[in-house]
Amino acid sequence: MITGKIIWLTGASSGIGRALLVKLLRAGNQVIASARSADAFTDIKAEFPHLLTPLACDVGNAESMAAAKAELHAITDSLDMVILNAGCCEYVDLPVFEPKLFERVFATNFQGVVNCLAIALPLLRANTHSNAQANTRSRAQVVAVSSLSTLLPFPRAEAYGASKAALDYFIATLRIDLKAANIDVTLVQPGFVATPLTAKNDFPMPGLIASGRAADEIIWASEKRKKLHRFPRRLAWPLLVLRSLGPVWERWLAPALIRKPPSLY
């Protein structure tokens, strides 16, 4: 169980983030919870007044993150863990192709992670230095939430999938570079999770799981210090098999998923 830790959690206002926040607080962790507005935490702050510290910020906005840096460093001088969960999704509907859409998605899903780590790494290193002789469970940790969508190219997911694929590569290289600092790095790749974000999807979502189940999986992977955790298995394994059959997916299966509005095609 993860307990007694100082944790910074982004994207904590709804969905997976909200479920993570509740579970981490109930386990006795000090959680610094971020969303665009601190009002998102009014109800839960009343329940956990001494464990929850709201930190309002927009992870993709440089000015907002500059203010968040000063506030975070005023809240604590070290972190045990940062969970980089903030994310967004917008789909590409050809023939309309909007570069600004890509900018918005990458600003949150990729640059937002970079922005948060620029703030968090000094605090994680401070924890590592103060626990230099501690065991593995006491080492600082970075946890990043990606997506199973990076396993295969999906129609309309050019922006979302590319941003998460960039995140995967970034986290994999970060793990190598942070090894000498004794900071563990965990990447989790959820499938479809029932959240306000996925509620907007107008297509079937196989293997859909509840946000509480997703939070349990992320906490388990973090506790076990997993390098990579994909879930749910009933979706991850078929996608891995399909990835090994690349031409079959690209030539026959993926095209069958493309929406074809008569007015456009």
C-alpha positions as CSV (number, residue, x, y, z in Angstrom):
1,M,0.0,0.0,0.0
2,I,1.2,3.5,-0.8
3,T,0.8,5.5,2.5
4,G,2.4,8.3,4.3
5,K,3.8,9.8,1.1
6,I,3.9,13.4,-0.2
7,I,2.4,13.2,-3.7
8,W,1.7,15.7,-6.4
9,L,-1.1,14.5,-8.6
10,T,-2.1,16.4,-11.8
11,G,-5.5,16.1,-13.6
12,A,-7.1,15.3,-10.3
13,S,-10.5,17.0,-10.7
14,S,-12.3,14.2,-12.5
15,G,-12.1,10.7,-14.0
16,I,-9.0,8.6,-13.2
17,G,-7.4,11.6,-11.4
18,R,-10.3,12.0,-9.0
19,A,-10.4,8.3,-8.3
20,L,-6.7,8.3,-7.6
21,L,-7.0,11.4,-5.3
22,V,-9.7,9.8,-3.1
23,K,-7.9,6.5,-2.8
24,L,-4.5,8.1,-2.0
25,L,-6.1,10.4,0.6
26,R,-7.9,7.5,2.2
27,A,-4.6,5.6,2.5
28,G,-3.2,8.5,4.5
29,N,-1.0,10.3,1.9
30,Q,-0.4,14.0,1.8
31,V,-1.7,14.9,-1.7
32,I,-1.1,18.1,-3.6
33,A,-3.9,18.0,-6.2
34,S,-3.8,20.0,-9.4
35,A,-6.5,21.0,-11.8
36,R,-7.3,24.3,-13.6
37,S,-9.4,25.4,-10.7
38,A,-9.1,24.8,-7.0
39,D,-12.9,24.9,-6.8
40,A,-12.9,21.3,-8.1
41,F,-11.7,20.1,-4.7
42,T,-14.0,22.0,-2.4
43,D,-16.0,19.0,-1.4
44,I,-13.1,16.6,-0.9
45,K,-11.1,19.2,0.9
46,A,-13.8,19.4,3.6
47,E,-13.4,15.6,4.1
48,F,-9.6,15.6,4.2
49,P,-8.6,19.1,5.4
50,H,-5.2,18.1,6.7
51,L,-4.2,15.8,3.8
52,L,-5.3,17.6,0.7
53,T,-3.6,20.7,-0.7
54,P,-5.2,22.1,-3.9
55,L,-2.7,23.6,-6.4
56,A,-4.6,25.2,-9.3
57,C,-2.6,25.3,-12.6
58,D,-2.9,24.7,-16.4
59,V,0.0,22.3,-17.1
60,G,0.2,23.4,-20.7
61,N,0.5,27.1,-19.9
62,A,3.9,28.5,-19.2
63,E,2.7,31.4,-17.1
64,S,0.4,29.3,-15.0
65,M,3.2,26.8,-14.3
66,A,5.6,29.6,-13.3
67,A,3.1,30.6,-10.6
68,A,2.6,26.9,-9.7
69,K,6.3,26.4,-9.2
70,A,6.5,29.1,-6.6
71,E,3.4,27.8,-4.8
72,L,4.5,24.1,-4.9
73,H,7.9,25.0,-3.4
74,A,6.2,27.0,-0.7
75,I,4.0,24.0,0.1
76,T,6.8,21.4,0.4
77,D,10.6,21.1,0.2
78,S,10.5,17.5,-1.2
79,L,8.2,15.1,-3.0
80,D,8.0,11.3,-2.7
81,M,6.0,10.9,-5.9
82,V,4.6,12.8,-8.8
83,I,1.7,11.3,-10.8
84,L,1.4,13.0,-14.2
85,N,-2.2,12.2,-15.1
86,A,-3.5,15.4,-16.8
87,G,-4.6,14.8,-20.3
88,C,-7.0,15.7,-23.1
89,C,-8.2,14.2,-26.3
90,E,-9.4,15.8,-29.6
91,Y,-10.0,13.8,-32.8
92,V,-9.0,14.7,-36.4
93,D,-11.9,14.6,-38.8
94,L,-10.6,14.8,-42.4
95,P,-10.7,16.6,-44.7
96,V,-10.6,19.3,-42.0
97,F,-7.0,19.5,-40.7
98,E,-6.3,22.0,-37.9
99,P,-2.7,22.5,-36.7
100,K,-4.1,24.3,-33.6
101,L,-5.8,21.1,-32.5
102,F,-2.4,19.4,-32.4
103,E,-0.9,22.3,-30.4
104,R,-3.7,22.0,-27.8
105,V,-3.4,18.2,-27.4
106,F,0.4,18.2,-27.2
107,A,0.4,21.2,-24.8
108,T,-1.4,19.1,-22.2
109,N,-0.4,15.5,-23.0
110,F,3.3,16.0,-23.7
111,Q,4.5,19.5,-22.9
112,G,2.4,19.5,-19.8
113,V,4.4,16.5,-18.5
114,V,7.7,18.3,-19.3
115,N,6.5,21.4,-17.5
116,C,5.5,19.5,-14.4
117,L,8.7,17.6,-14.3
118,A,10.7,20.8,-14.5
119,I,9.1,21.8,-11.3
120,A,9.0,18.4,-9.6
121,L,12.4,16.9,-10.3
122,P,14.3,19.2,-7.8
123,L,11.8,18.2,-5.1
124,L,12.1,14.5,-6.0
125,R,15.9,14.8,-5.9
126,A,15.6,16.4,-2.5
127,N,13.7,13.4,-1.3
128,T,16.3,11.0,-2.8
129,H,19.2,12.8,-1.1
130,S,17.5,12.7,2.3
131,N,16.8,9.0,1.9
132,A,20.1,8.0,0.3
133,Q,20.4,4.9,2.4
134,A,16.7,3.9,2.3
135,N,15.2,0.9,0.6
136,T,13.5,0.8,-2.8
137,R,10.1,1.7,-1.4
138,S,11.5,4.9,0.0
139,R,12.9,6.2,-3.3
140,A,11.2,9.0,-5.1
141,Q,9.1,8.1,-8.1
142,V,7.7,9.5,-11.3
143,V,4.4,8.0,-12.6
144,A,3.1,9.0,-16.1
145,V,-0.3,8.0,-17.5
146,S,-0.1,7.2,-21.2
147,S,-2.5,5.1,-23.3
148,L,-2.9,1.7,-25.0
149,S,-3.6,3.8,-28.2
150,T,0.2,4.0,-28.7
151,L,0.2,0.3,-29.6
152,L,-1.5,0.8,-32.9
153,P,-2.5,3.6,-35.3
154,F,-6.2,4.3,-34.9
155,P,-8.3,6.4,-37.2
156,R,-8.8,10.1,-36.2
157,A,-6.3,9.7,-33.3
158,E,-3.4,11.4,-35.1
159,A,-3.0,14.1,-32.4
160,Y,-3.9,12.1,-29.3
161,G,-1.9,9.0,-30.3
162,A,1.1,11.0,-31.4
163,S,1.2,13.0,-28.1
164,K,1.0,9.8,-26.1
165,A,3.6,8.1,-28.2
166,A,5.9,11.0,-27.6
167,L,5.2,10.7,-23.9
168,D,6.1,7.0,-24.0
169,Y,9.5,7.7,-25.6
170,F,10.2,10.6,-23.3
171,I,9.4,8.5,-20.2
172,A,11.5,5.6,-21.4
173,T,14.6,7.8,-21.9
174,L,13.9,9.7,-18.6
175,R,14.0,6.3,-16.8
176,I,17.5,5.8,-18.1
177,D,18.7,9.3,-17.2
178,L,17.2,9.2,-13.7
179,K,18.6,5.8,-12.7
180,A,21.8,7.4,-11.4
181,A,19.6,9.7,-9.2
182,N,17.7,6.7,-7.7
183,I,14.4,8.0,-9.0
184,D,12.1,5.3,-10.2
185,V,10.0,5.9,-13.3
186,T,6.7,4.1,-14.0
187,L,4.6,4.3,-17.2
188,V,1.0,3.1,-17.2
189,Q,-1.0,2.6,-20.4
190,P,-4.8,2.3,-19.7
191,G,-7.3,1.3,-22.2
192,F,-10.8,2.8,-22.3
193,V,-11.8,4.2,-18.9
194,A,-15.3,5.5,-18.1
195,T,-14.6,9.2,-17.5
196,P,-16.2,12.5,-18.6
197,L,-13.6,12.6,-21.4
198,T,-14.5,9.2,-22.9
199,A,-18.2,9.9,-22.4
200,K,-17.9,12.1,-25.5
201,N,-16.7,9.2,-27.7
202,D,-19.2,8.2,-30.4
203,F,-17.8,4.8,-31.1
204,P,-17.6,1.4,-29.3
205,M,-15.0,1.2,-26.5
206,P,-14.1,-2.5,-25.9
207,G,-12.8,-3.4,-22.5
208,L,-14.2,-0.2,-20.9
209,I,-13.5,-0.1,-17.2
210,A,-14.5,2.1,-14.3
211,S,-12.2,4.9,-13.2
212,G,-11.9,3.3,-9.7
213,R,-10.5,0.1,-11.3
214,A,-8.1,2.2,-13.4
215,A,-6.9,4.0,-10.2
216,D,-6.4,0.6,-8.5
217,E,-4.2,-0.6,-11.4
218,I,-2.1,2.6,-11.3
219,I,-1.6,2.5,-7.6
220,W,-0.6,-1.2,-7.8
221,A,1.9,-0.6,-10.6
222,S,3.3,2.4,-8.6
223,E,3.6,0.3,-5.4
224,K,5.4,-2.5,-7.3
225,R,7.7,0.0,-9.0
226,K,6.7,-1.4,-12.4
227,K,8.5,0.1,-15.4
228,L,5.5,-0.4,-17.6
229,H,1.9,-1.6,-16.9
230,R,-0.7,-2.0,-19.5
231,F,-4.4,-2.6,-18.6
232,P,-6.9,-4.1,-18.9
233,R,-5.3,-7.3,-20.2
234,R,-8.4,-8.3,-22.1
235,L,-7.7,-5.2,-24.4
236,A,-3.9,-5.0,-24.1
237,W,-3.2,-8.5,-25.3
238,P,-5.4,-8.4,-28.5
239,L,-3.8,-5.0,-29.4
240,L,-0.3,-6.5,-29.0
241,V,-1.2,-9.4,-31.2
242,L,-2.7,-7.1,-33.8
243,R,0.5,-5.0,-33.7
244,S,2.5,-8.0,-34.6
245,L,0.3,-8.4,-37.6
246,G,0.9,-4.8,-38.8
247,P,-0.1,-5.2,-42.5
248,V,-3.4,-6.9,-41.5
249,W,-4.3,-4.0,-39.2
250,E,-3.4,-1.3,-41.6
251,R,-4.8,-2.8,-44.8
252,W,-8.1,-4.3,-43.6
253,L,-9.0,-3.8,-39.9
254,A,-8.2,-0.1,-39.2
255,P,-9.8,1.2,-42.4
256,A,-13.1,-0.6,-41.4
257,L,-13.1,1.7,-38.3
258,I,-13.1,4.9,-40.4
259,R,-16.2,7.0,-40.3
260,K,-17.4,8.0,-43.7
261,P,-19.9,10.8,-43.6
262,P,-21.6,11.0,-47.1
263,S,-21.1,14.8,-47.2
264,L,-17.3,14.4,-47.0
265,Y,-16.4,11.2,-48.9
